[in-house]
Amino acid sequence: MKFSFRNSAIAALFTALVSLVVNCGNPEQPPEKSVAGYLNHSDTARYIGMNQCRLCHQGIYESFLQTGMGQSFEHASKEKSAATFGKHAVIHDKYSDYSYYPFWDKDSMKIMEFRLQGKDTVHKRIETVDYIIGSGQHTNSHIHNTNGYLHQMPMTFYAQKKQWDLPPGFENGINTRFSRKIGLECMSCHNSLPDFVKGSENKYNSLPEGINCERCHGPGSIHVQQRQQGIVVDTSKYIDYSIVNPGKLPVDLQFDVCQRCHLQGNTVLKEGKSFLDFKPGMKLSDYMTVFLPRYKNADDQFIMASHADRLKQSPCFIKSFQPETATGSLRPYKSSMTCVTCHNPHVSVKVTGKEVFNNACKNCHNGVKSTNLCTEKQEVRNKVQDNCVSCHMPKSGSIDIPHVTVHDHYIRKPVKKDELEKIKEFIGLYAVNEKRPDNQTKAKAYIQQYDKFESNPTFLDSAKKYLTDKTTEDIKSNFTLLVHLNFSKQDYNSILAYVSALDKDYLLNSFLTLPSWDNSHAWTAYRIGEAYSNTGNIMDAYLFYKRATELAPYYPDFKNKLGTSLMAQQKVQEAMAIFSDILKENPKFVQALNNLGYASLVTGNSAEAENLYTRALKLDPDYEPLLMNVAGLHIYKKEYTEAKKILNRVIKKNPSNLQAKKVLEQLAG
């Protein structure tokens, strides 16, 4: 589809975006087109890295490095960090009573977690920052790496306000400290195609630095190979099918390139797909469906990375399409509005002049100033220098990230204040990039909305409406989702009823046998194991925990459950081998340290138990099962006063811990 621009500034921008002609000395010729379309959609196409692109596109390479995408992810360094440091950087979480302080130790960035009791420091943990995520235009967040396992750290620098605070999602009593997992969904947008370890949730063999050329253009090996062979394409006449140029794509596919990451929400992967499978030029809905909650009277509220969704609600976008008379669906005009109507992804918005964005508006609203289509008072127009964006895309805070203001991409007339004060009412989940998702996709979206975003039981009720279980075939077809739904409800008996309907042996030997990128079968096996465990059937719980571990061997949580089920069967040595294996992979996994300590005490090695408990306490001094085991160790050593101190500490943090109260009463007696 060919684009036409009436405004010279936009035309120049667009030409800079799509021009990829390379002079290699041979006659120019149209490329040979593959059956599938773009040659770099082939399984044989390889990602080659942006340094290879740089050899022919030096100027674009240099300017792109200055964009938010180009600076999205790097090793922690003083050059990368946008933060300020000093005593003012200390933050305190009143809910957990932890304080945090960032500092540099030579060239290594550190974050110290500490707790004061009076003037005494009763806890101190220092971790190294391995990566900084975020360009620094809005935020810098921080990641630490333990043997390839990535976790977010409990401090973010908010660049616009130049202040440190807890990261988004760590506030209001849900501070996960150093344990928030950075999974592939997150990393695949904040970085370019990481080398993810299949069978894990957050383990990586290696990580590139920043988003690179091939995220928007696809694998480059075939393109480079053709150029090296002297095959040249006149891109003013032909499409070069060796590499994807988003500007030459049909409007819907061009939009998919951007909304792959600029459409954050509740993402449901298609069966058998991963977050690494989509390539530019493909249809995004073939790989994932992104849902967002819709609310009545909440048009002013949006999340940070919802640019695509907000733009699609804009009259400017909607009117650039026309309905087909036969179906009523939307068919794009050749000059439809897309992201590149206003943005050149090779140039940072920080150095893009306001006139570029204003000209994009005037390209459609031709001669706004001269024809007086703008109804705002002249003094207001003069104050903002007739900047359309200031009124129609105002800066405001997103609902998911504090201390940040961004331009709302819902382009519209300014909203009156009384319209913003109406009561917010949930309507339902809306699939932004797919018109008619199937029932299983919608059910999974509602379950994920409950699990990941808001624990509202109505989401689970909505999910159930899309899942039938009347016949054995219904149960088989919907089994994974039915198990997930009832696990979220903690309805373990219903899970076991579904297991009985399909037969336990069939599930273990035929159904739950294939590993996948999203570990869906591993999670199903784990959830069944939990159902058996919570209903007192340790032997069958063990079988399903074992299967979960086989399908996802790099999930320490699954292995830990396998170890505890062995402990319950009095197979202590086998359990200890499992816990030790977890700690070889991730030496900071507190649950395994605690369980191995307990197993050591059971076998009479109190010195090793104390050593393991001490290591675990340095990592998490508030972990209740650990504190209960430490109290047990003191009782074993007849250190009753110390045991009472620990138990009182547990009760102070959690007054509903009946076990701690009972043991304390026994000690008092």
Buried (B, 14 or more C-beta within 10 A) or exposed (E): BEBEBEBEBBBEBBEBBBEBEBEBEEEBEEBEEBEEBBBBBBEEBBBBBBEBBBEBBEEBBEBBBBBBBBBBBBBBEEEBBBBEBEEEBBBEBEEBBBBBBBEBEEEEBBBBBBBEEEEEEEBEBEBBBBBBBBBBBBBBBBBBBBEBBBBBBBBBBBBEEEBBBBBBEBEEEEBBBBBBBBBBBBBBBBBBBBEBBBBBBBBBEEBBBBBBBBBBBBBBBBBBBBBEEEBBBEBEEBBBBBBBBBBBBEBBBBBBBBBBBBBBBBBBBBEEBBBBBBBBBBEBBEBBBBBBBBBEEBBEBBBBBBBBBBBBBBEBBEEBBEEEEEEEEBEBBEBBBBBBBBBBBBBBBEEBEBEBBBBBBBBBBEEBEEEEEBEBEEEEBEEEEBBBBBBBBBEBBBEBBBBBBBBBBBBBEEEEEEEEEEEEEBEEBEBBBBEEBEBBBBBBBBBBBBBEEEEEEEBBEBBBEBBBBEEEEBBBBBBBBBBBBBBBBEBBEBBBBBBEBBEBEEBBEEBBEEBBBBBBBBBBBBBBBBBBBBEEBBEBBBBBBBBBBBBBBBBBBBBBBBBBBBBBEEBBEEBBBBBEBBBEBBEBBBBBBBBBBBBBBBEEBBEBBBBBBEBBBBBBBBBBBBBBBBBBBBBBEEBEEBBBEBBEBBBEBEEEBEEBBEBBEEBEE
